[in-house]
């Protein structure tokens, strides 16, 4: 019985070695073709690996300190982390990664806990420089249409935290107010509310949305209007109370 077990164990080690070799080869080619920007002595990918590995919650640590002061070049990496999807490959890769020596593990792409990385990318995008936020706006607006609920929610939460920095997105947000998806309409209202009086161009569309058959979207429009244009909100309130 020992010989078959040894053969099975040997085959398993061979399979694991081949799989690992493919990962290392693919990653090496990726590193050669993609020149990641470097901040504080590490590439963006390496800093994200630190975040993923350390799983810091309260004190974000040196990785956050390095990336929050980075330039717009860091945005595509954060957006990519924000829209990651879990996959079978992730489960296999994570299983192999845990068995590697720490030094080799640190040189490979990080453990892919997509929910955790999405949360951290969201946090980083909220504290980066104004230039980074402006570079991220088009991508975040596009993600509001994501079929993934978690991705859509993260994009909306990030944009809300931008506050007045999201002002350049107002025209696109106004377009979203007429989208057939009520969740997207509500999210657009929330972001416009965060922008505040600087989003006054959205007032006519918000007034129209007050007639929305969906209660959630209508309430979101009502709250946004109150912050953006109190005078128009008062008129709308009186009209609604007369019905």
Secondary structure, DSSP 4 states (H G I P E B T S, - for coil): -HHHHHHHHHHHHHHHHHHHHHHHHHHHHHHHH----EETTEEHHHHHHHHHHH--SSS-HHHHHHHHT--GGGHHHHHHHHT----HHHHHHHHHHHTS-HHHHHHSPPP--HHHHHHHHHHHHHHS-HHHHHHHHHHHHHHTT-S-HHHHHHHHHHHHHHGGGGGGGHHHHHHHTT-S-HHHHHHHHHHHHHHGGGGGGGHHHHHHHTT-SSHHHHHHHHHHHHHH-HHHHHHHHHHHHH-
